[in-house]
Structure formats: C-alpha cells, structure tokens
Amino acid sequence: MKRLTLLPILFLFAILQNCTLPGVNSSDEDLATLLTLIQVQSNSSQYTRWQSFPMTISATTTAPTKATSPDIDQAFWRRAGDSMEITYTYKHTNNTGATSGTGDYLFQIPDGYTIDSSRVVIDTFQETGAVGSASVFDDYVGSSKVYTTTALALFVRNGVAGGFVTGGSIGDLTGATVAITFNARVPITG
C-alpha cells in the first residue's frame, strides 16, 4: 500500500530531475514564461465533479421571472481544463408567478467566473459564436452562444422561424408550458 502512495511523489521527482530551471542570469521574461507554463499545465489538468448552481436568467432589457414552482430547474457546471461545461434544464407546466421580461434571455454562468473573450466569439449576432446545443420544447433546436463575458443566449429554429429565446416570443417564461434545455462549453479566465 505504501508503494502506491509514493508513486506520485516519485513521478514528480523524476520529472523535476529532467527539468532545467532558469539560472541566476535568467531574465524576467524567462521566469514569466516558466510561470505561464506552470499555470497552463495546472489549468489543463483540472477536471472537477459536476456541481449544481442557481441559474439566473436575466435579459437584454428587463429580466423575466421563473414560475414559482417549476417542474424542473436544474443547472450544473464543472471545470474541464481551461474551460467550463454547463448544462441547464428548465420546465414548468404551471406558469404561476412567471413574468416574460423583455429582450433576449441571458443565462448567467456561475458567479466568480468570466468567459475568456480572447478565445471565443462574443457578439449579439444570431448565428455566430456557438458553444453548445439548445432546445425549446421539442420543436425548436439550435445552439447556445456567448452573449457577454458572463452570460449565454440561446438561438433556436423550428424549420420555419427562428430567433433568440426571448420574452414575448420563443421560450417566453409566461407560456402555460415551457421547456428549455442547453449545454455549453466555454473557455474561462484564471
């Protein structure tokens, strides 16, 4: 049992023996490069378990309100290397307490994180910047896309019409029955 415990330490020691660290005459640039490599290695090896979080739905104009007692309102996220994976499912069959809000609905990523705008398209155009899939009911399918550095929007079509999930239109939270799901993988800073 002790041999298994020592394996990671011996592996790390073997790696460090073959590394050449910056010497006395190293520049700040050399040290900065080394620190960047260490951070990249640290980020790329980080995979966390799925965790639930409270999904906040805001909007480009006025935020909607979810139904008082939705059938399903589950958001989960996990770190996957230098990115964040998010999955969300919302469904209600009783719209009591719901308000539609105005403008495109924005689904907020977990607090404390920021989407890395240098590695993904962030814009308000309908069909660019896809980072995952989305559906409203079974008839509208499309993509989740980065709308801001802290929020995603959903662009869906049903073969005839399409647009963002928004108050007063597709996926309006005041509908008698509403079902919204999406998945996304976005690069994050830090």
Disulfide bonds with the S-S distance in Angstrom:
none
